[in-house]
Amino acid sequence: MKYFLGIFACLALLTQFVSAQEYASDWTYIEIDNEKNKWGDYDQPEWLRYFGLAMGDLNNDGKKDILTGRNVYLNPGNDFHATWEKIDLGMNVDGILVMDIDGDEFADIIAQALPAVYWLEATDKSAKKWKSAKIGEIPATSHVNSQGFEKAQIISGGKEEFLIAGDGDIYCFEIPDRPEEEQWTITLVAENTSDEGIGTGDIDGDGDVDIAVGRRPEGSDEPLLVVWYENPGDGSKNWKSVIVGKANHPADRFEIADINGDKRADIIVTEERYPGKEPDGNLFWYEQPIANEAEWERHWIVTQYSMNNLDIFDIDKDGDIDLLTCEHKGPQLELQIWENNGYGSFSKNIIDLGKESHLGTQVADMDEDGDLDIVSIGWDKYKYVHLWINEGSTD
């Protein structure tokens, strides 16, 4: 009996391996850069890397470009294997967001060099030269710069706002009507959080964007609580918080989405492990209950090496939300798509191996073919900028 069980186990592993190989064949890997600098090459501390990664059309050619750290990489167009022109922003900032600030034809970037936050604007359509303006300050973190930042429609109407996690709190930046002349409004919206990821989405179904983050419990330096903050919708400060549950280890990346098809937003979380030498980090999601006061049920997906990466998208276009992550540590460094069966049960598909990611694995349609590609950066292997082009069927 044990003999047959062993055979079945081997066949199951072989089937999974073949499936992973077939899935990987749908993606073409492109190395965008292998000589990217780190923050510490220009400023203290020497060990610090850049955290920012964002995609957007910066030079008005209809193709999305890449922003990371103090560099922009211009999309070469039809031949992604061609050189991506690398543009230096001219100052040591960590570029984190691409968004339209002033409504003109020149690209805009939000960047951090905490405590300072900057708006950078291209001086012409080529996006090869940039000018900067300091728009405000928030407290620096233990890593100087923040590892949590998102853009979202926090206040109904008008331009999008953006969020940055400072030293244990989250701040909302409002873009003024005349951003080059008026003072930017900065509001502390979420107290007692962390410097890590921010998930955005409508949790309570009232039509505005709430946030999900980690919190340091009393007596701990690590964000071991999962918390969501309710957006009052009027731009006011100090949002009401609700504790959802606990993490085993520091909660790092967050996303908000309906995972099981019940029309209620759930919260997806990855755990960070430092120094990360053991495969004991968890990927899980908390299911929103029907009743407001009921407990959120935690659903485990996998325990593996530290996952400092997370994004969500519908990879197979079946109408449900799939997950994207990559191991930040370990011998394999698996880039993984977790395919959802529509009810919150996931199967792993390995896209690639051996390419470390940290605050990476973000999706964007880089070749404008209607499906989503993957862009990533790392920490241990910080010199690399990665791109995986989705060659799979769009049916």
N, C-alpha and C positions, 0 to 999 in steps of 0.2 A: 504493500500500500504506500509506504513512504517513497518507494522507488517511482511509482506513478505520479505521486504528488510533486516529486522533484522534477520530473519531466514536464509536467504542466506548468510549474513555476518558471522553468527555463524557456518554455515556449511563450509564456506571457511576457517575459523580459525581452525575448527576441522580437515579438510582435511590436512591443513598445519602441524598441530600437529602430525597426524598419519604418514604423510610422513617423518617428522623429526625423529619420533621414529623408523620407518623402516630403515632410513638411519643410525641412530645411532647403530642399531643392527649389522651393518657391521663392527663395530670397537670394539676391546677389549682393555680396559684401563689397564695399568700397572704402578704402582708407583715405579720409579727407586730409588728415594731417598726422605726422608723427614727430613734429618738432614744436608743439605748442608749449609755451612757457607757463610758469606758475606765478601766483601772486608774490611769493617769496623771492622771486628773481629781481623784483623791483622795490619791495617794501618789506618791513618786518611784519610778522615773523617769517623766517626763512622757509619753514616747512609748509606754509599755507598754500593751498591750491585755490583755483577758481571754482565757484559753485554754479554760475549761471549757464543756462542753455535755453535758447528760444529760436523759433523759425519764423520767417516772414519775408515778403518781397521788399527788399531794401533798395534795389536799383531800378525799379519800375520796368522790369523786363518780363513780368508775368510768372517768374519762377521764384520759389521760396529759397532764401539764403539762410545761413546759419550764424547766430550770435552766440559766442561763448567767451567768458572772460573779457579780455581787452581786445578781442579780435572778431572781425566779421569775415565769413567765407562766402564769396560770391559764387552762386550756382552757375556752372559752365554751360548748362542747357542740355542739348541732346546727348552729349557724351559725358556721362558722370565720371568716367575714368580719367578725363582730362583734368588738368590742374585747376583747383578751386582757388581763385585769387584771394590771398590772405591780406586783409586790411587791418592795420593797427589803429585803434581809436584815438591814439595820441596822448593818453594818460592812463595811469594804472587804476582802472575801475573794473568791477566785475559786472558785466552786462547781463541783465536778468530777464528783461521783458522787451518785446517788440510791440508797440501800440501807437495809434495815431494820436498825437498830443494836440496839434494845432490846426489840423484839417487842411494842410497844404500838401504839395506834391513831393516834399522831401521826407525821407524816412526818419522815424523817431525811435529812440531807445531809452529805457530806464536802466540805470546802472547804480551800483552801490560801492562805496568806499567808506563804510560806516566809521563814525556816525553820519557822514554825509551821504545824501542821496542826490543823484544827478539826472537831469534830462539832457540827452545828447541828440543833436539833429544833424543830418547830412547837409552839407553846404550846397550840394547840387544833386541831380538825379542819379549820378554814378555811384553814390554812397562810398566814395573813396576818401573823402575828407569830412571831418566832423567838428562841430563846435559844441561846447558844453555850458550848462548852467546849473548851479546848485539850487535844488528846489526845497530842501529841508534837511532835518536831522532826526534820527532815532538812535537809541542806545546801541552801541556796538555789542557784539556777542563774545563769547569765549574764543571763537574762531575769527574775531574781528567782524567778518561779514555774515549775513544771514544765510541759512539753508532753507528758509521758507519764504516763498513769494508767489503770488498769483494775481492775475487780473480777472475782474468779474464786475458785473453790473450790481454793485452793492446798494446804490441808491437809485430808485426808479427814475428813468429818463436821463437824457444827457449822455455825456461820455462815460465810458467805463472807468471805474476806479481800479486801484491796485492795492494789494495787501503785502506788507513785509513784516516778518517776525523779528522783533528786536531782542533785547536781552530779557527774555521771559514774558514778553507781551506782544500783541499783534496790533499793528497800526494800519489805518486806512488812509490813502492819499486820494484827494479829490482834485481833478484837473480843472483849473479855473477857466472861465470863458476866454480870457486873454492871458495865457500861461506865461508869456514872456514879460508881462507887466504886473500881474496881480500875484498876491501871496497865495501859495498852495495851502489848502486846509488839510491838516494831519490830525486824525482822531484815533485815540487809543480805544479800540473796540473790544479787545479780548485780553483780560488780565490773567496772570498766573498760568501761562502756557509754556512753550518751549521755543527753541530757536530752529526747530525742524520743520517738516513739511506741513502744508495747509491744504485741506480738502475743501472744495467749494461746491455747493449745490443746495437745492431747496429741500431741506429735511422735513419741515413741518407742513409743506404743501400750501403755504400762504402766498406763493408767487414771488418771493424774494430769495436772495442767495444767502444761505447760512454757511457756517464753516465748522469743520471738524479738525481737531488737533490733539496733540499730547499735552499732558499736564504733569508737573512734578508733584507728587504727593508730599505732604509735610514730612520733613526729615530725610528726603531723598533728593539727590542732584539729577536724577534721571526721569524722563517723562514716561511714567509707568501707568498713567491713567488715560483712557480715551474719552474725550469730552467733545460735545458740540455746543456751539454758541448760536443763539437765536437772534437773527437780524431784526431789529425793530422797524426797519424800512424807512426811517426818517433821518438817517445820518447821525444819530445820537451815539454817545459813547457808552462803554461798559455794558456790553450785551450780557443778557442772562445766559448762564451756562448750565448744562445738564451732563452729569457723569454717566457715560454709557457702560463702561466696564473697565477691565484691566488688561494690560499686556504683561507677558512674562518678562520681557526685556524692553529696552527703550523703544517706544513707538516712533517710527521715523517718517515714513511716507503715508499719505492719506488720500483717498478718493471717495467721492459720494456718488452713488448710483443705485438704481433699482436692480438688485442682483437676481432675485427669485421671481420676478414677474408679478408681484402682488401690488404694484402701483405705489409702493412706499419706498422712499429712499433709504438705502443701507449705507454702512461705512466700511470701507476696505482699508486694511492697515498692514504695513510691513514692519518688521522689527530689525533694528540695527544691533550688531554685536561688535564689541571692541575688546580685545584686539581682533576678534573674529576668527580665531584659530579652530573653533569647534562648530560643527553644523547644528546649532541649536537656536537659530532664528526662525520665527514663525511668520507665515502669511495667513491671515484670517479675515473674516468679515463678520460684522455685527448686524444682525437682522432687526429692523425696526419693528416693534410690537404694534398690535392693533390699538391697544389702549395706551394713553399717554404716560400713565404711571407704571406700566408693566415693565419688566426687565427686558433688556435687549439680549437676545440669544447669540452667543459667539459660535461661529462655525469655522473650524480649522480646515485649512487647505493643504499646507505642507510645512514641514520643519526642515531647514537646510541652512546653508551658510548665509551670512549677513546680507540682507536685501535693502540696499539704500536707493532703490529705484522702484518706480511704479507709474504706470499709466493705464488708461482704460480705453477700449475701442471695440467695435464689433468686427472682428477679423473675418468671420465667415459669413457676414451679412445675413444672419438668421434672426435678427431682431433683438438679441440679448447682448449683455455686456461681458466681454472677455477681458482678461487681465494680462498685462505685460510687465515683466520684471527681469532682473538679472542678478546673479550672485556677485556680491562685491568681494568676497573672499572664497578660498577653497581651491582645490586642484582642477576643477572642471570649468568654473566660471560660466555656468550655463545661462544663455539668453533664452528666456522661456515665454511662450504664450500659454496661458491657462484658459482653455476653451470651456465656456459655460454651456451646460445642457439646457439652460433656460430656467432652471429651478435652483440654481446656486450650487450645483455639483460640478467640479472642474476636472478636466483631464489635461495633462502636461504635454506640450509640444516644444521640442528643443529646436531653436532656430540656428544657433551657433554656439561654439565653445571657445574658451581661452581668451576672451576679450573682456577685461574687467570694466565695470561700470560703477559710477557713483553720481547720483542725482542725474542720471541719464535715462536711457530707454524711453525717449519721448517720441510720439507719433506725429507725423505731418505728411501731407501729400507733396513730396519733393519733386516728382516728375509730372504732376498735373494730369494723372491718368485716372483719377477717381477713386483710387484706393490709398491706404495709408502706409507710409514707409517709416523706418525707425532711425532715429539719430541718437547718439550717445557719447558721453564723455566719462572719464575715470578719475580716480584719486591716486591709487598706486601707480597706474600707467597713465599719468595725467597728460603726457605729451600727445596722446592719440585723440583724434576726433573720428568717430565711426559713423558709417551710413549703411543701412541694409535696405535695398530697393525691393519692394513687394512685386514679384513677378507672377503671383498667383492669379487665378481666374477672378474676375470681378462679377461673375454671375451670382 
